Amino acid sequence: MEPSPRGAGWGTLALVTATIFGFATSITMIGPLLLDLGREFEVPVGAAGLLATAMSLPWALGAPFGGLLSDRFGRRPLVVMGLIGVGAVSLGSAESPSFTVLLLTRLLAGCFGALGPPAVAASVGDLFPLGRRAMAMGWFNMGFSLAALVGVPLTAAIDGWFGWRWAFRASGLTLLGLAVLIYLGFPRQRGIARGESVLGTYRAVREVPRLGNYLTANLLERIGYFMTTLYLPSFLMLAYSLNASQVAPALALVAAGNIVGNMLGGWLGDRFSRPGIFVVAQLAAGGTGLALFWLHAGWMASALLGALFGLANASSRPGILALGADLVPAHRGAVLGLVGITNQGGVVLGSALGGLIIGLGGYTALAVAIAAGGALAASLAVPLARRRR
């Protein structure tokens, strides 16, 4: 699986971004559909929100197995299998006769979804040389930002025009189309861990110095990100008496900040210390999050602070993901599968802890928690920077 001297090209990067866009949209598309799903199946909106958890949980638990399998059988087969699985199940979700059936289809989609992103991330590590790896991880992470900026709003539009069932059909057909493109256009890679036991693989991974620091720092970054982005709309609505449509431009600014941050983080990560960039970016993101929820400086200033938060936080991602791809090159998929657990764990914990903190202390307490999380994530990454030097 060693990359060529020049690495893969722009076509491969486009496929990486499009694939992550498809996976990320499939898991976040539930938000705009909640009201229609609640009316259709006569369940409360809170209960309909379980559809997101139903997909996130098996996705998180299965991510290590997806990465492990990609080390043995190659990246492309796992990515194609994940896309086909989630796509086909999404088409089945569109025909659900009851909420229970829809919930079960989301669980199954999460199982297939666990196969794809760890294999895609590992393929970036395989195909791109060290001097371009952070840039490539920026394009990988760009898929998540584009899902927020384009995928979720497009889902809402399809729901409004044609109904929620067509939103699922559109997602399923998109994923199946991406599977064809990956099969035809993605570089072929052979598995590199054939014949090695699962215990042997994780024994090698466990011996990586400061692996706990790396995974915990990534978890804290994800928690801070989801606490900020999930509760920003409600904060803006309450603080400035806005409605949902008036908040939309601020959310678009946050997503745009994410895109710029991914590009900046990729450029920096190929030129400077990757853990060092993470430390600085997380301190900046924590400070910006503190100002965002603590200060009431006006709607426009809050929107700009949200964009700055998105830029600072996203700039920490490409380098830290590229660092993970370098920890154990022979077991790259297994390591990035563990990263997948912390990514999805951040979704669950960020939403749950954010709600608890707001309930106990309001948005001021949330501001302090975001700043503290950024500082703690940065402190955990300091030893990684020292070790790399």
C-alpha positions in Angstrom: 0.0 0.0 0.0 2.9 2.4 -0.2 2.0 5.5 -2.2 3.7 6.5 -5.4 6.4 9.2 -5.1 3.9 11.8 -6.4 0.9 10.4 -4.6 -2.7 10.3 -6.0 -4.2 13.2 -8.0 -7.0 15.7 -7.8 -9.6 13.2 -9.1 -8.9 10.9 -6.1 -9.3 13.9 -3.7 -12.6 14.8 -5.4 -13.9 11.2 -4.8 -12.7 11.3 -1.2 -14.6 14.5 -0.5 -17.7 13.4 -2.4 -17.8 10.1 -0.5 -17.5 11.7 2.9 -20.1 14.2 1.9 -22.5 11.4 1.0 -21.9 9.5 4.3 -22.1 12.7 6.4 -25.3 13.8 4.8 -26.9 10.4 5.3 -26.4 10.7 9.1 -27.3 14.4 9.5 -30.2 14.5 7.1 -32.7 13.6 9.9 -32.7 17.1 11.4 -34.9 18.8 8.8 -37.2 15.8 8.6 -38.1 15.6 12.3 -41.3 17.5 12.2 -42.7 15.7 9.1 -41.6 12.3 10.5 -43.3 13.1 13.8 -46.6 14.0 12.1 -46.4 11.0 9.7 -45.9 8.4 12.5 -47.6 10.3 15.3 -44.6 10.4 17.6 -43.1 13.4 19.5 -40.2 15.2 17.9 -37.9 14.1 20.7 -38.8 10.5 19.9 -38.2 11.1 16.2 -34.7 12.4 17.1 -33.9 8.8 18.2 -33.4 8.1 14.5 -30.1 10.0 14.6 -28.9 8.1 17.6 -30.0 4.8 16.0 -27.6 5.4 13.1 -24.8 7.0 15.2 -24.5 4.2 17.8 -23.7 1.2 15.5 -21.6 3.6 13.3 -19.4 4.4 16.3 -19.2 0.9 17.7 -18.5 -0.6 14.2 -15.8 1.9 13.1 -12.9 -0.1 14.5 -14.0 -3.2 12.7 -14.4 -1.3 9.4 -10.8 0.1 9.7 -9.5 -3.4 10.7 -11.1 -5.1 7.7 -9.8 -2.4 5.4 -6.3 -3.3 6.5 -6.9 -6.9 5.5 -9.0 -6.7 2.3 -8.1 -3.2 0.9 -9.8 0.1 1.2 -11.9 0.3 -1.9 -14.0 -2.9 -1.3 -14.9 -1.6 2.2 -15.8 1.9 0.9 -17.9 0.4 -1.9 -19.7 -2.0 0.5 -20.4 0.8 2.9 -21.9 3.1 0.2 -24.0 0.3 -1.3 -25.2 -0.8 2.1 -26.2 2.7 3.3 -27.7 3.6 -0.1 -29.8 0.4 -0.4 -31.0 0.7 3.2 -31.9 4.4 2.7 -34.1 3.4 -0.2 -35.7 0.9 2.1 -36.2 3.6 4.7 -38.3 5.6 2.2 -40.8 2.8 2.1 -41.1 2.3 5.9 -44.7 1.6 6.9 -44.1 2.5 10.6 -41.7 4.3 12.9 -40.4 1.0 14.2 -39.4 -0.1 10.8 -37.8 3.2 10.0 -35.8 3.0 13.3 -34.6 -0.5 12.4 -33.5 0.6 8.9 -31.5 3.4 10.5 -29.8 0.9 12.8 -28.9 -1.2 9.8 -27.6 1.8 7.9 -25.3 2.7 10.8 -23.8 -0.8 10.6 -22.9 -0.4 6.9 -21.8 3.2 7.5 -19.2 2.1 9.9 -17.3 0.4 7.0 -16.7 3.5 4.9 -15.2 6.6 6.6 -12.3 4.7 8.4 -11.4 3.0 5.1 -11.5 6.4 3.2 -9.3 8.1 5.9 -6.8 5.2 5.8 -6.7 5.4 2.0 -5.7 9.0 2.2 -2.8 8.0 4.4 -1.8 5.3 1.9 -2.1 7.3 -1.3 -0.7 10.6 -0.4 3.0 11.2 0.6 3.9 12.8 3.9 4.3 16.3 2.4 0.7 16.3 1.0 -1.1 14.2 3.6 -2.5 17.0 5.8 -3.7 18.7 2.6 -5.5 15.5 1.6 -7.0 15.1 5.1 -8.3 18.7 4.7 -10.2 17.5 1.6 -11.4 14.4 3.5 -12.7 16.7 6.3 -14.2 19.0 3.7 -16.9 16.4 3.1 -18.4 17.0 6.5 -18.5 20.8 6.0 -20.1 20.5 2.7 -22.7 18.2 4.2 -23.7 20.9 6.6 -23.5 23.7 3.9 -25.2 21.8 1.0 -26.4 18.3 2.0 -28.7 19.1 4.9 -30.3 22.3 3.3 -30.8 20.3 0.1 -32.5 17.5 2.1 -34.8 20.1 3.7 -35.7 21.4 0.2 -36.5 18.0 -1.2 -38.6 17.3 1.9 -40.5 20.6 1.3 -41.0 19.9 -2.4 -41.7 16.2 -2.5 -41.9 14.8 1.0 -39.6 13.0 3.4 -39.7 9.7 1.5 -38.1 11.3 -1.5 -35.4 12.8 0.8 -34.4 9.3 1.7 -34.6 8.1 -1.9 -32.4 11.0 -3.1 -29.8 10.1 -0.4 -29.9 6.4 -1.3 -29.5 7.0 -5.1 -26.7 9.5 -4.4 -24.8 6.9 -2.3 -25.3 4.1 -4.9 -24.0 6.5 -7.6 -20.9 7.2 -5.5 -20.4 3.5 -5.1 -20.1 3.1 -8.9 -17.7 6.1 -9.1 -15.5 4.7 -6.3 -15.5 1.2 -8.0 -14.5 2.6 -11.3 -12.2 5.5 -10.4 -10.6 4.9 -7.0 -7.1 3.5 -6.9 -6.8 -0.2 -6.2 -5.0 -1.1 -3.0 -4.1 -4.4 -1.6 -4.5 -5.3 2.1 -1.4 -5.1 4.1 -2.3 -7.0 7.3 -3.3 -10.3 5.9 -2.6 -13.2 8.2 -2.1 -11.1 11.3 -4.5 -11.8 14.2 -6.9 -9.1 15.6 -5.1 -9.3 18.9 -1.8 -8.9 17.3 -3.1 -5.8 15.5 -4.4 -4.1 18.6 -1.3 -5.1 20.5 0.8 -3.2 18.0 -1.7 -0.2 18.2 -1.8 -0.2 22.0 2.0 0.2 22.2 1.9 3.6 20.4 3.2 6.2 22.9 0.6 8.7 23.9 -2.2 7.0 22.0 -4.6 7.9 24.9 -3.6 11.5 24.6 -4.3 11.5 20.9 -7.7 9.8 21.1 -8.9 11.9 24.1 -7.8 15.1 22.5 -9.8 14.2 19.4 -12.8 13.3 21.5 -12.7 16.6 23.3 -12.4 18.6 20.1 -15.5 16.8 18.7 -17.4 17.4 21.9 -16.6 21.1 21.8 -17.5 21.3 18.1 -20.9 19.7 18.5 -21.8 21.5 21.6 -21.1 24.8 19.8 -22.8 24.0 16.4 -25.8 22.2 17.9 -26.8 24.8 20.4 -25.8 27.9 18.4 -29.2 28.3 16.6 -31.2 28.2 19.8 -28.8 30.7 21.4 -29.2 33.1 18.5 -33.0 32.8 18.5 -33.2 33.4 22.3 -30.6 36.2 22.5 -31.7 38.2 19.5 -35.4 37.2 19.0 -34.8 35.5 15.7 -36.7 32.8 13.9 -35.3 29.8 12.1 -35.0 31.4 8.7 -33.2 34.4 10.1 -30.6 32.1 11.8 -29.8 30.3 8.6 -27.2 32.8 7.3 -25.3 32.5 10.6 -25.1 28.7 10.2 -24.0 29.1 6.6 -21.2 31.4 7.9 -20.1 28.7 10.4 -20.0 26.1 7.6 -18.1 28.5 5.4 -15.6 29.0 8.2 -15.2 25.3 8.4 -14.4 25.0 4.7 -11.8 27.8 4.9 -10.4 26.2 8.1 -9.9 22.8 6.4 -8.0 24.4 3.6 -5.8 26.5 5.9 -5.3 23.5 8.3 -4.2 21.3 5.4 -1.7 23.9 4.2 -0.3 24.4 7.7 -0.2 20.7 8.5 2.2 20.0 5.6 4.6 22.7 6.7 4.6 22.9 10.5 4.2 20.7 13.6 0.8 19.0 13.3 0.2 18.6 17.1 1.5 22.2 17.5 -1.2 23.4 15.0 -3.8 21.5 16.9 -2.7 23.1 20.2 -2.9 26.6 18.9 -6.2 26.0 16.9 -7.9 24.5 19.9 -7.0 27.3 22.2 -8.3 29.7 19.6 -11.5 27.8 19.1 -12.1 27.6 22.9 -11.5 31.3 23.3 -13.8 32.1 20.4 -16.5 29.8 21.7 -16.3 31.5 25.1 -16.8 34.9 23.5 -19.6 33.6 21.2 -21.8 32.4 24.1 -20.7 34.8 26.8 -20.9 38.1 25.0 -24.1 39.5 23.6 -22.4 41.8 21.0 -25.2 41.7 18.5 -26.5 39.3 15.9 -23.9 40.1 13.3 -21.0 40.0 15.7 -22.2 36.6 17.0 -22.5 35.3 13.5 -18.9 36.4 12.7 -17.7 34.8 16.0 -19.4 31.6 14.9 -17.6 31.7 11.5 -14.3 32.3 13.4 -15.0 29.4 15.6 -15.6 27.2 12.6 -12.4 28.3 11.0 -10.2 27.8 14.1 -11.7 24.5 15.0 -11.6 23.1 11.4 -7.9 24.2 11.0 -7.0 21.7 13.8 -8.5 18.7 12.0 -6.4 18.0 8.9 -3.1 17.9 10.8 -4.4 15.7 13.7 -6.0 13.3 11.2 -2.8 13.1 9.2 -0.9 12.4 12.5 -3.2 9.5 13.2 -2.6 8.1 9.8 1.2 8.1 10.6 1.1 6.5 14.0 1.1 2.8 12.9 1.3 2.7 9.1 1.0 -1.0 9.0 -2.3 -0.8 10.9 -3.5 2.6 9.6 -7.1 1.4 9.3 -7.2 0.0 12.8 -6.0 3.3 14.3 -8.4 5.4 12.3 -11.2 3.1 13.2 -10.5 4.0 16.9 -10.6 7.7 15.8 -14.0 6.9 14.3 -15.2 5.9 17.8 -14.1 9.2 19.3 -15.7 11.1 16.3 -19.1 9.6 16.8 -18.7 9.7 20.6 -18.2 13.4 20.3 -21.6 13.6 18.5 -23.4 11.8 21.3 -21.5 13.4 24.3 -21.5 16.9 22.7 -25.3 16.9 22.3 -26.0 15.3 25.7 -23.5 17.3 27.8 -24.4 20.5 26.1 -28.1 20.1 26.9 -27.3 19.2 30.5 -24.9 22.2 30.9 -27.5 24.6 29.5 -30.2 23.2 31.7 -28.0 23.7 34.8 -26.2 26.9 34.1 -27.5 28.4 30.8 -25.4 29.5 27.8 -22.8 31.2 30.0 -22.0 27.8 31.5 -21.8 26.4 28.0 -19.3 29.1 27.1 -17.1 28.1 30.0 -17.3 24.4 29.1 -16.4 25.0 25.5 -13.3 27.1 26.5 -12.3 24.5 29.1 -12.7 21.7 26.6 -10.5 23.4 24.1 -7.8 24.1 26.7 -7.8 20.5 27.9 -7.6 19.2 24.3 -4.7 21.5 23.6 -2.9 20.4 26.8 -3.3 16.7 25.9 -1.7 17.4 22.5 1.4 19.2 23.9 3.2 15.9 24.7 2.4 14.7 21.1 4.2 17.8 19.7 7.2 17.1 21.9 7.3 13.5 20.9 7.2 14.4 17.2 10.1 16.8 17.6 
